[in-house]
Structures are given as C-alpha cells and as structure tokens.
Amino acid sequence: MCEREAAAVPFEIRAAVPGDEVAIAGLIHELAEYERLSDECTVTPESLRAHLFAERPAVEALVATSEGETVAYALFFSTFSTFLGQPGLYLEDLYVKPAHRKRGIGGACLTALGRICRERGCARLEWAVLTWNELAARQYRKLGAAPLEDWRTWRLTGEALERLAQGSGGA
C-alpha cells in the first residue's frame, strides 16, 4: 500500500492477508496489556481469521511490517452516517510496538486509512481514545481531529446483551 523509511529502517503498510491473524492477535494482546484490559481480551487468531477473511468480513486490517516482522496494525470497519447519507470508517485499534514508535508508522497507518476513506467516498473517520491516553490525544489533535465532547459511548455485553436479544431487556 505504501512504503516509508525512517531512521534507515524501512517499513511497509499493507492490507492484512490470511496468515497475518497470528501476529495481529499477538499485538491485540499487547494493546490490551497497555490499556490495562488484559482480563477482557479473549481474541484468538482463529476468531480474527473468521471475521477478517469471511465472505462478508466484519472487519478489515492494515499491518505494518519491518524487516520481516509485523510491528503494527490498524483494525477498522465500515459505518454509515444517516445525517450525511454517506459511509464512514471506524478505527477500532491502532497499535505500534513500543520499540517501533516514533518512526512514523502510526501516522502512515492513519494516512493509509485516509486514502481508503477517500477511495470509498467516506465522509468521516472516527475512533475512540481512553481518557487517560493524553499522548495519543495530542497526536490526534495535531492531525486536526477533535473529540466529540457531546457524545458518550454506550455498550451492551454479556448477560445484558443476551437479555436484550431474548426480548427481556427491560426497554
């Protein structure tokens, strides 16, 4: 997709292909540890493969490789804005191994996502950042991104989601 050289060590950003799910799953577990959420991380290479490379994929991924090693990934999926009447992309995760940070890899992943948005006619690229991750927030502000202060993310999981699916969600 795109290549870049920083500090004389080249890296490549490309779409994930079958076989990448093992490295991506490992990086997801690293991200979960960084975000202090390891106890919630149950992803496996098999579950990723089933959703990344299905007939109708639920998610897509970019990977960054350097010297034969997968050093970063960006996991994203399609969204749709009813108000704009246009598609968008949601960036679920962007993670760069600590030893490979400050080489422009994260920025190159975001640039690649911006190009995908443009190619697909997307009106927006959105993502969430943990409130304590000010380092990431500073980087995103430099890009021109802004937090949506008026919106709060809500989530149903586990038993509550099952109750809703059974029609006994209490609504």
MDAnalysis code that builds the backbone (N, CA, C; Angstrom):
import MDAnalysis as mda
import numpy as np

u = mda.Universe.empty(513, n_residues=171, atom_resindex=np.repeat(np.arange(171), 3), trajectory=True)
u.add_TopologyAttr("name", ["N", "CA", "C"] * 171)
u.add_TopologyAttr("resid", np.arange(1, 172))
u.add_TopologyAttr("resname", ["MET", "CYS", "GLU", "ARG", "GLU", "ALA", "ALA", "ALA", "VAL", "PRO", "PHE", "GLU", "ILE", "ARG", "ALA", "ALA", "VAL", "PRO", "GLY", "ASP", "GLU", "VAL", "ALA", "ILE", "ALA", "GLY", "LEU", "ILE", "HIS", "GLU", "LEU", "ALA", "GLU", "TYR", "GLU", "ARG", "LEU", "SER", "ASP", "GLU", "CYS", "THR", "VAL", "THR", "PRO", "GLU", "SER", "LEU", "ARG", "ALA", "HIS", "LEU", "PHE", "ALA", "GLU", "ARG", "PRO", "ALA", "VAL", "GLU", "ALA", "LEU", "VAL", "ALA", "THR", "SER", "GLU", "GLY", "GLU", "THR", "VAL", "ALA", "TYR", "ALA", "LEU", "PHE", "PHE", "SER", "THR", "PHE", "SER", "THR", "PHE", "LEU", "GLY", "GLN", "PRO", "GLY", "LEU", "TYR", "LEU", "GLU", "ASP", "LEU", "TYR", "VAL", "LYS", "PRO", "ALA", "HIS", "ARG", "LYS", "ARG", "GLY", "ILE", "GLY", "GLY", "ALA", "CYS", "LEU", "THR", "ALA", "LEU", "GLY", "ARG", "ILE", "CYS", "ARG", "GLU", "ARG", "GLY", "CYS", "ALA", "ARG", "LEU", "GLU", "TRP", "ALA", "VAL", "LEU", "THR", "TRP", "ASN", "GLU", "LEU", "ALA", "ALA", "ARG", "GLN", "TYR", "ARG", "LYS", "LEU", "GLY", "ALA", "ALA", "PRO", "LEU", "GLU", "ASP", "TRP", "ARG", "THR", "TRP", "ARG", "LEU", "THR", "GLY", "GLU", "ALA", "LEU", "GLU", "ARG", "LEU", "ALA", "GLN", "GLY", "SER", "GLY", "GLY", "ALA"])
u.atoms.positions = np.array([
    [0.826, -1.187, 0.000],
    [0.000, 0.000, 0.000],
    [0.869, 1.248, 0.000],
    [1.766, 1.371, 0.965],
    [2.727, 2.463, 0.932],
    [3.976, 2.027, 1.680],
    [5.090, 2.588, 1.294],
    [6.346, 2.269, 1.957],
    [6.948, 3.552, 2.489],
    [7.753, 3.401, 3.534],
    [8.359, 4.569, 4.136],
    [9.655, 4.153, 4.804],
    [10.589, 5.068, 4.888],
    [11.843, 4.792, 5.568],
    [12.050, 5.853, 6.631],
    [12.299, 5.422, 7.854],
    [12.586, 6.339, 8.952],
    [13.728, 5.747, 9.751],
    [14.666, 6.566, 10.106],
    [15.837, 6.123, 10.865],
    [16.513, 4.953, 10.157],
    [16.507, 4.979, 8.828],
    [17.184, 3.996, 7.984],
    [16.620, 2.585, 8.118],
    [15.487, 2.405, 8.777],
    [14.850, 1.098, 8.866],
    [13.506, 1.200, 8.146],
    [13.395, 0.605, 6.977],
    [12.152, 0.736, 6.204],
    [10.998, -0.049, 6.820],
    [9.805, 0.398, 6.506],
    [8.608, -0.347, 6.878],
    [7.614, -0.236, 5.744],
    [6.673, -1.151, 5.736],
    [5.633, -1.188, 4.713],
    [4.280, -1.280, 5.389],
    [3.298, -0.554, 4.860],
    [1.916, -0.640, 5.315],
    [1.149, -1.348, 4.208],
    [0.425, -2.401, 4.562],
    [-0.340, -3.144, 3.562],
    [-1.601, -3.712, 4.195],
    [-2.537, -4.119, 3.329],
    [-3.745, -4.789, 3.807],
    [-3.367, -6.148, 4.384],
    [-4.033, -6.530, 5.459],
    [-3.798, -7.846, 6.053],
    [-4.234, -8.930, 5.082],
    [-3.501, -10.028, 5.103],
    [-3.812, -11.201, 4.284],
    [-3.869, -12.421, 5.197],
    [-4.534, -13.496, 4.742],
    [-4.555, -14.705, 5.562],
    [-3.141, -15.092, 5.995],
    [-3.014, -15.401, 7.255],
    [-1.714, -15.678, 7.858],
    [-1.295, -14.571, 8.806],
    [-1.770, -13.341, 8.552],
    [-1.446, -12.204, 9.430],
    [-2.189, -12.255, 10.757],
    [-3.236, -13.069, 10.842],
    [-4.067, -13.066, 12.048],
    [-3.293, -13.486, 13.300],
    [-2.273, -14.301, 13.151],
    [-1.491, -14.721, 14.318],
    [-0.750, -13.519, 14.910],
    [-0.069, -12.768, 14.057],
    [0.668, -11.591, 14.526],
    [-0.289, -10.518, 15.045],
    [-1.408, -10.315, 14.351],
    [-2.370, -9.296, 14.789],
    [-2.930, -9.662, 16.159],
    [-3.287, -10.923, 16.357],
    [-3.817, -11.345, 17.664],
    [-2.789, -11.097, 18.766],
    [-1.533, -11.365, 18.488],
    [-0.485, -11.092, 19.476],
    [-0.385, -9.617, 19.807],
    [-0.481, -8.771, 18.779],
    [-0.423, -7.324, 19.001],
    [-1.663, -6.827, 19.746],
    [-2.808, -7.432, 19.480],
    [-4.021, -7.054, 20.211],
    [-3.840, -7.347, 21.699],
    [-3.229, -8.479, 22.014],
    [-2.979, -8.799, 23.426],
    [-1.989, -7.803, 24.046],
    [-0.999, -7.360, 23.267],
    [-0.076, -6.319, 23.766],
    [-0.831, -5.022, 24.036],
    [-1.726, -4.652, 23.116],
    [-2.523, -3.441, 23.305],
    [-3.394, -3.563, 24.545],
    [-4.017, -4.707, 24.742],
    [-4.863, -4.912, 25.924],
    [-4.053, -4.733, 27.206],
    [-2.822, -5.222, 27.193],
    [-1.968, -5.045, 28.372],
    [-1.657, -3.565, 28.582],
    [-1.316, -2.857, 27.496],
    [-1.022, -1.425, 27.583],
    [-2.231, -0.649, 28.123],
    [-3.430, -1.037, 27.668],
    [-4.649, -0.338, 28.084],
    [-5.200, -0.846, 29.412],
    [-4.459, -1.736, 30.056],
    [-4.847, -2.293, 31.357],
    [-6.158, -3.066, 31.274],
    [-6.343, -3.773, 30.150],
    [-7.580, -4.513, 29.912],
    [-7.313, -5.971, 29.537],
    [-6.169, -6.506, 29.939],
    [-5.808, -7.877, 29.571],
    [-6.867, -8.894, 29.968],
    [-7.527, -8.670, 31.103],
    [-8.534, -9.625, 31.571],
    [-9.758, -9.670, 30.659],
    [-9.934, -8.670, 29.808],
    [-11.074, -8.631, 28.885],
    [-10.714, -9.126, 27.484],
    [-9.461, -9.412, 27.229],
    [-9.005, -9.744, 25.880],
    [-9.032, -11.256, 25.661],
    [-9.948, -11.705, 24.829],
    [-10.091, -13.135, 24.550],
    [-9.904, -13.462, 23.075],
    [-9.448, -12.512, 22.291],
    [-9.281, -12.726, 20.854],
    [-8.281, -13.851, 20.597],
    [-8.540, -14.607, 19.543],
    [-7.625, -15.656, 19.096],
    [-7.359, -15.455, 17.607],
    [-6.283, -16.022, 17.093],
    [-6.066, -15.958, 15.641],
    [-7.256, -16.537, 14.870],
    [-7.863, -17.590, 15.402],
    [-8.995, -18.219, 14.723],
    [-10.205, -17.287, 14.656],
    [-10.493, -16.594, 15.763],
    [-11.637, -15.678, 15.735],
    [-11.367, -14.513, 14.794],
    [-10.138, -14.036, 14.770],
    [-9.790, -12.961, 13.819],
    [-9.947, -13.426, 12.382],
    [-9.397, -14.608, 12.086],
    [-9.464, -15.136, 10.722],
    [-10.917, -15.233, 10.263],
    [-11.785, -15.717, 11.153],
    [-13.197, -15.887, 10.805],
    [-13.866, -14.573, 10.444],
    [-13.407, -13.462, 11.026],
    [-14.048, -12.173, 10.772],
    [-13.297, -11.297, 9.781],
    [-11.997, -11.479, 9.674],
    [-11.202, -10.707, 8.710],
    [-11.348, -11.222, 7.287],
    [-11.443, -12.537, 7.139],
    [-11.358, -13.126, 5.810],
    [-12.605, -13.916, 5.423],
    [-13.728, -13.567, 6.006],
    [-15.004, -14.206, 5.681],
    [-15.507, -13.693, 4.333],
    [-16.544, -14.335, 3.828],
    [-17.149, -13.873, 2.579],
    [-17.623, -12.425, 2.708],
    [-18.204, -12.100, 3.860],
    [-18.581, -10.723, 4.189],
    [-17.831, -10.331, 5.453],
    [-16.602, -9.833, 5.323],
    [-15.797, -9.521, 6.513],
    [-16.470, -8.501, 7.422],
    [-16.384, -8.745, 8.718],
    [-16.914, -7.805, 9.712],
    [-15.918, -6.691, 9.981],
    [-14.662, -6.940, 9.655],
    [-13.585, -6.019, 9.985],
    [-12.481, -6.169, 8.947],
    [-11.683, -5.123, 8.807],
    [-10.518, -5.152, 7.926],
    [-9.307, -4.734, 8.744],
    [-8.130, -4.982, 8.207],
    [-6.927, -4.594, 8.936],
    [-5.827, -4.188, 7.979],
    [-5.031, -3.254, 8.439],
    [-3.762, -2.919, 7.818],
    [-2.689, -3.435, 8.770],
    [-1.567, -3.848, 8.217],
    [-0.430, -4.217, 9.056],
    [0.791, -3.444, 8.577],
    [1.672, -3.165, 9.509],
    [2.962, -2.558, 9.190],
    [4.017, -3.618, 9.462],
    [4.874, -3.822, 8.487],
    [5.959, -4.782, 8.647],
    [7.288, -4.061, 8.487],
    [8.269, -4.562, 9.214],
    [9.616, -4.015, 9.137],
    [10.590, -5.166, 9.327],
    [11.449, -5.330, 8.374],
    [12.446, -6.398, 8.422],
    [11.811, -7.754, 8.711],
    [10.682, -8.019, 8.056],
    [10.009, -9.302, 8.179],
    [9.142, -9.481, 9.407],
    [9.051, -8.474, 10.259],
    [8.271, -8.557, 11.493],
    [7.042, -7.656, 11.389],
    [5.897, -8.142, 11.864],
    [4.703, -7.301, 11.951],
    [4.848, -6.460, 13.214],
    [4.913, -5.146, 13.021],
    [5.198, -4.236, 14.136],
    [4.025, -3.342, 14.506],
    [2.959, -3.370, 13.705],
    [1.801, -2.524, 13.981],
    [0.600, -3.055, 13.220],
    [-0.569, -2.642, 13.682],
    [-1.789, -2.960, 12.955],
    [-2.804, -1.852, 13.174],
    [-3.731, -1.758, 12.237],
    [-4.899, -0.884, 12.359],
    [-6.099, -1.732, 11.963],
    [-7.056, -1.861, 12.858],
    [-8.260, -2.659, 12.633],
    [-9.421, -1.684, 12.464],
    [-10.198, -1.841, 11.394],
    [-11.262, -0.875, 11.103],
    [-12.442, -1.552, 10.432],
    [-13.579, -0.854, 10.438],
    [-14.778, -1.377, 9.787],
    [-15.620, -0.226, 9.264],
    [-16.558, -0.562, 8.387],
    [-17.426, 0.438, 7.764],
    [-18.526, 0.876, 8.714],
    [-18.879, 2.145, 8.610],
    [-20.011, 2.718, 9.330],
    [-20.850, 3.492, 8.318],
    [-21.935, 4.065, 8.783],
    [-22.762, 4.880, 7.901],
    [-23.382, 6.012, 8.703],
    [-23.294, 7.229, 8.182],
    [-23.915, 8.384, 8.814],
    [-25.274, 8.620, 8.168],
    [-26.325, 8.455, 8.948],
    [-27.657, 8.708, 8.404],
    [-27.849, 10.199, 8.108],
    [-27.286, 11.074, 8.926],
    [-27.456, 12.505, 8.705],
    [-26.756, 12.950, 7.425],
    [-25.575, 12.410, 7.164],
    [-24.838, 12.780, 5.954],
    [-25.251, 11.946, 4.753],
    [-25.817, 10.785, 5.023],
    [-26.169, 9.885, 3.931],
    [-24.929, 9.334, 3.237],
    [-23.845, 9.151, 4.003],
    [-22.587, 8.681, 3.443],
    [-21.912, 7.683, 4.377],
    [-21.080, 6.808, 3.795],
    [-20.346, 5.863, 4.633],
    [-19.190, 6.529, 5.361],
    [-18.692, 5.814, 6.337],
    [-17.511, 6.241, 7.072],
    [-16.717, 5.014, 7.476],
    [-15.609, 5.250, 8.134],
    [-14.812, 4.162, 8.698],
    [-14.652, 4.417, 10.184],
    [-14.650, 3.330, 10.949],
    [-14.375, 3.401, 12.372],
    [-13.088, 2.640, 12.636],
    [-12.131, 3.321, 13.206],
    [-10.850, 2.726, 13.565],
    [-10.990, 2.127, 14.963],
    [-11.043, 0.817, 15.034],
    [-11.197, 0.142, 16.327],
    [-9.901, 0.168, 17.112],
    [-8.800, -0.144, 16.452],
    [-7.491, -0.166, 17.116],
    [-6.421, 0.338, 16.170],
    [-5.456, 1.035, 16.735],
    [-4.199, 1.357, 16.062],
    [-3.124, 1.129, 17.110],
    [-2.229, 0.182, 16.838],
    [-1.202, -0.153, 17.818],
    [0.129, -0.345, 17.113],
    [1.154, 0.275, 17.680],
    [2.526, 0.140, 17.200],
    [3.355, -0.385, 18.366],
    [4.137, -1.437, 18.117],
    [5.001, -1.972, 19.170],
    [5.892, -0.859, 19.712],
    [6.098, -0.811, 21.021],
    [6.883, 0.274, 21.623],
    [8.249, 0.495, 20.975],
    [8.951, -0.546, 20.619],
    [10.285, -0.402, 20.034],
    [10.256, 0.220, 18.643],
    [9.069, 0.316, 18.043],
    [8.954, 0.839, 16.680],
    [8.200, 2.169, 16.624],
    [7.930, 2.746, 17.776],
    [7.235, 4.037, 17.813],
    [8.206, 5.158, 17.442],
    [7.651, 6.284, 17.093],
    [8.407, 7.484, 16.704],
    [9.162, 7.288, 15.393],
    [8.659, 6.381, 14.559],
    [9.231, 6.154, 13.228],
    [8.251, 6.566, 12.141],
    [7.090, 7.063, 12.534],
    [6.086, 7.471, 11.550],
    [5.145, 6.356, 11.144],
    [5.221, 5.211, 11.813],
    [4.390, 4.069, 11.431],
    [2.915, 4.340, 11.725],
    [2.610, 4.851, 12.912],
    [1.219, 5.163, 13.247],
    [0.630, 6.192, 12.288],
    [1.412, 7.231, 12.008],
    [0.956, 8.254, 11.063],
    [0.749, 7.688, 9.671],
    [1.625, 6.775, 9.254],
    [1.487, 6.148, 7.929],
    [0.232, 5.279, 7.876],
    [-0.088, 4.614, 8.983],
    [-1.332, 3.830, 9.045],
    [-2.544, 4.747, 8.911],
    [-2.517, 5.878, 9.606],
    [-3.630, 6.829, 9.512],
    [-3.732, 7.416, 8.103],
    [-2.614, 7.709, 7.481],
    [-2.628, 8.204, 6.100],
    [-3.252, 7.169, 5.176],
    [-2.865, 5.901, 5.352],
    [-3.441, 4.836, 4.538],
    [-4.949, 4.744, 4.749],
    [-5.399, 4.898, 5.994],
    [-6.838, 4.897, 6.268],
    [-7.525, 6.094, 5.637],
    [-6.865, 7.240, 5.658],
    [-7.415, 8.418, 4.985],
    [-7.591, 8.177, 3.499],
    [-6.629, 7.511, 2.889],
    [-6.745, 7.181, 1.455],
    [-7.887, 6.210, 1.202],
    [-8.037, 5.225, 2.081],
    [-9.153, 4.284, 1.942],
    [-10.473, 5.039, 2.046],
    [-10.573, 5.966, 2.995],
    [-11.782, 6.788, 3.127],
    [-12.064, 7.533, 1.824],
    [-11.043, 8.161, 1.282],
    [-11.222, 8.918, 0.042],
    [-11.666, 8.002, -1.098],
    [-11.011, 6.844, -1.244],
    [-11.350, 5.905, -2.322],
    [-12.781, 5.393, -2.208],
    [-13.274, 5.239, -0.974],
    [-14.609, 4.682, -0.751],
    [-15.688, 5.748, -0.604],
    [-15.321, 7.001, -0.733],
    [-16.295, 8.076, -0.608],
    [-16.791, 8.266, 0.815],
    [-15.960, 7.978, 1.780],
    [-16.349, 8.125, 3.187],
    [-16.316, 9.590, 3.608],
    [-17.288, 9.956, 4.428],
    [-17.376, 11.324, 4.924],
    [-16.587, 11.525, 6.208],
    [-16.255, 10.420, 6.901],
    [-15.571, 10.573, 8.179],
    [-14.784, 9.328, 8.546],
    [-13.789, 9.569, 9.371],
    [-13.001, 8.525, 10.025],
    [-13.094, 8.816, 11.506],
    [-13.563, 7.850, 12.275],
    [-13.762, 8.065, 13.709],
    [-13.063, 6.980, 14.504],
    [-12.769, 7.293, 15.764],
    [-12.174, 6.335, 16.684],
    [-12.366, 6.848, 18.103],
    [-12.094, 5.989, 19.061],
    [-12.180, 6.360, 20.470],
    [-10.791, 6.264, 21.092],
    [-10.568, 7.077, 22.114],
    [-9.303, 7.078, 22.847],
    [-9.648, 7.061, 24.330],
    [-8.961, 6.215, 25.074],
    [-9.167, 6.202, 26.513],
    [-8.853, 7.582, 27.090],
    [-9.629, 8.020, 28.039],
    [-9.480, 9.382, 28.566],
    [-8.098, 9.638, 29.151],
    [-7.434, 8.625, 29.678],
    [-6.116, 8.818, 30.278],
    [-4.984, 8.825, 29.248],
    [-5.277, 8.483, 28.005],
    [-4.227, 8.381, 26.989],
    [-3.994, 9.732, 26.310],
    [-3.459, 10.658, 27.062],
    [-3.232, 12.013, 26.555],
    [-2.163, 12.042, 25.465],
    [-1.211, 11.133, 25.500],
    [-0.192, 11.071, 24.442],
    [-0.848, 10.854, 23.081],
    [-1.763, 9.893, 23.015],
    [-2.476, 9.639, 21.761],
    [-3.349, 10.840, 21.397],
    [-4.044, 11.399, 22.368],
    [-4.929, 12.536, 22.101],
    [-4.147, 13.710, 21.507],
    [-2.944, 13.963, 22.033],
    [-2.115, 15.048, 21.481],
    [-1.771, 14.785, 20.022],
    [-1.424, 13.553, 19.696],
    [-1.091, 13.206, 18.309],
    [-2.300, 13.407, 17.398],
    [-3.474, 12.994, 17.863],
    [-4.675, 13.118, 17.039],
    [-5.065, 14.575, 16.846],
    [-4.876, 15.401, 17.878],
    [-5.168, 16.828, 17.734],
    [-4.258, 17.454, 16.672],
    [-2.990, 17.022, 16.625],
    [-2.060, 17.535, 15.616],
    [-2.542, 17.243, 14.199],
    [-3.279, 16.150, 14.038],
    [-3.832, 15.810, 12.726],
    [-5.023, 16.687, 12.355],
    [-5.594, 17.354, 13.365],
    [-6.803, 18.133, 13.138],
    [-8.049, 17.428, 13.640],
    [-7.880, 16.272, 14.281],
    [-9.023, 15.553, 14.846],
    [-9.474, 16.244, 16.130],
    [-10.746, 16.092, 16.439],
    [-11.293, 16.703, 17.651],
    [-12.176, 15.692, 18.368],
    [-12.147, 15.684, 19.701],
    [-13.030, 14.776, 20.437],
    [-14.483, 15.236, 20.319],
    [-15.391, 14.294, 20.335],
    [-16.818, 14.606, 20.313],
    [-17.286, 14.707, 21.757],
    [-17.208, 15.888, 22.313],
    [-17.494, 16.102, 23.727],
    [-18.948, 15.841, 24.098],
    [-19.870, 16.021, 23.165],
    [-21.288, 15.875, 23.464],
    [-21.791, 14.437, 23.371],
    [-20.943, 13.510, 22.975],
    [-21.362, 12.131, 22.774],
    [-20.705, 11.225, 23.801],
    [-21.427, 10.254, 24.266],
    [-20.905, 9.251, 25.190],
    [-21.175, 7.880, 24.583],
    [-20.183, 7.034, 24.562],
    [-20.333, 5.683, 24.034],
    [-21.053, 4.810, 25.062],
    [-22.012, 4.032, 24.586],
    [-22.739, 3.087, 25.428],
    [-22.453, 1.688, 24.913],
    [-22.526, 0.706, 25.813],
    [-22.178, -0.659, 25.423],
    [-23.048, -1.663, 26.163],
    [-23.509, -2.659, 25.425],
    [-24.189, -3.823, 25.990],
    [-23.311, -5.032, 25.713],
    [-23.051, -5.845, 26.715],
    [-22.271, -7.069, 26.534],
    [-22.842, -8.165, 27.420],
    [-22.334, -9.356, 27.232],
    [-22.631, -10.472, 28.118],
    [-24.102, -10.707, 28.366],
    [-24.446, -10.853, 29.638],
    [-25.822, -11.179, 30.025],
    [-26.821, -10.100, 29.614],
    [-26.435, -8.844, 29.711],
    [-27.355, -7.763, 29.326],
    [-27.678, -7.838, 27.834],
    [-26.694, -8.126, 27.014],
    [-26.918, -8.268, 25.578],
    [-27.801, -9.481, 25.306],
    [-27.565, -10.559, 25.997],
    [-28.384, -11.765, 25.830],
    [-29.825, -11.507, 26.227],
    [-30.045, -10.789, 27.334],
    [-31.419, -10.437, 27.747],
    [-32.118, -9.613, 26.671],
    [-31.411, -8.666, 26.105],
    [-31.982, -7.835, 25.044],
    [-32.363, -8.707, 23.845],
    [-31.472, -9.597, 23.444],
    [-31.736, -10.460, 22.297],
    [-32.947, -11.366, 22.528],
    [-33.194, -11.716, 23.781],
    [-34.330, -12.563, 24.117],
    [-35.620, -11.760, 24.310],
    [-35.522, -10.440, 24.148],
    [-36.702, -9.592, 24.294],
    [-37.018, -9.231, 25.725],
    [-36.107, -9.506, 26.642],
    [-36.362, -9.172, 28.041],
    [-35.339, -8.169, 28.549],
    [-35.004, -7.211, 27.690],
    [-34.020, -6.210, 28.049],
    [-34.536, -5.133, 28.972],
    [-35.830, -5.101, 29.195],
    [-36.399, -4.134, 30.130],
    [-36.767, -2.822, 29.475],
    [-36.625, -2.706, 28.170],
    [-36.949, -1.442, 27.499],
    [-38.414, -1.379, 27.144],
])
